[in-house]
Amino acid sequence: RSAAAAAEAALAEAEAKAEEQATAAAAAQTAAEAAEAARLKILTRGGELKAQLAQTVAERDAALRERDAARAAVAADRAQLEEAAAARGRHSQEVLLREQEAEALRTELGALK
């Protein structure tokens, strides 16, 4: 009977150890699942940050293109103004020459009288 009692005690001890190991395995599984969830969260956040960075870069590039287009428009306006000023200068010179020619003709006509 003592052998049966010893066997029963050993069986109870083995069952208790098995229960402890099952609890430890469940805790390890829960920890592994939590670690995987954290890893996925980090990857997701990393993806979000990459997308946000790409958006920021795209917005910066668009702003730079707008700036360059504005600079080109200003340069075109400046060139147009310079051309208009040059044309105005040429016109003024032509008018001055005509006035000088007319004055010379008047002087000649006055001398002829």
Secondary structure, 3 states (H helix, E strand, C coil): CHHHHHHHHHHHHHHHHHHHHHHHHHHHHHHHHHHHHHHHHHHHHHHHHHHHHHHHHHHHHHHHHHHHHHHHHHHHHHHHHHHHHHHHHHHHHHHHHHHHHHHHHHHHHHHHC
